[in-house]
Amino acid sequence: MPPRRPLKPVKISAPDGAGRWLERFIEHVRSERQLADNSVAAYRRDLKRFFGWLGTRQVQELTIQDLADYVAWLSTFKLAPASVARHIASLRVFCRYLQLEGALRENPSELLGSQKLWERVPYAIAPAAVGKLMESPQRAEEFWRRDRALLEVLYATGCRASEVADLKLAEVRLDERFCRCRGKGGKDRIVPLGAKAVEAIAAYLEHERPALVAHCAEAPVWLFVSRRGLRLRRERIWELFKKHAARVGIDANRSPHSLRHSFATHLLAGGADLRQVQELLGHASIATTQIYTHVDPARLKAIHKRFHPRG
């Protein structure tokens, strides 16, 4: 049964009612769907761009051809196919929300197909290069112990930069060698810490973090803090990774996420089970994890040789 139409038609256009409906929707995904802050921010950016394209027209008046024109308009920004697909998905979710609220009877966005995305093989940093990266922070540098611990945690856990930024001191158990991180959708998972990561964190906690938080009125709860004792932002983690990656000759286009890719790829190359890697990464679907099986050709050859009758 389709949602009933309001007694009085509601205008959903820019700039008239767009801001009001956008804020209602953002509050919906934040509080009722409990999406992560980064996901909420992505919805806001995508829909602001949509309303910029919409102009003075109303959402209720749009046809599938209009939305196809919107997708074509997105291409003028030279967005990656994955970014275009995300814009389309954001619009779909917003229109479904309008239907639930009774502000939209027909939803042409459901007929809008996502762009066919080429499966992109993740970039994994070679183990030798990872080793050099871990050693990049030098003793002569300010906060070198923090930076080394940060890089070790990124690689040891496979966590996203945002997850490491949100990691709390109480969630790190060095004696038991694990940490609890919160992933997408607010889902917690337990991730082991290797010996090198434990050693680096312990050195940072003993020799640097006390000085960083000494002037704070209240003891910060975050594991990694800035020079002012504040939570080390995700953007700063990116900057630190880029700095040390460039120093050891890693491609400038790489990001902290490359260490997540490397974590998964190296585990699988070492013989880890795909389901175990899925759990460590916090993937909801194993299909997302499977892409890492295509990264290491040597592993595929070894499997073929071992199990194929004529291998």
Order of alpha helices (4+ residues) and beta strands (2+ residues): alpha-alpha-alpha-alpha-alpha-alpha-alpha-beta-beta-beta-alpha-alpha-alpha-alpha-alpha-alpha-alpha
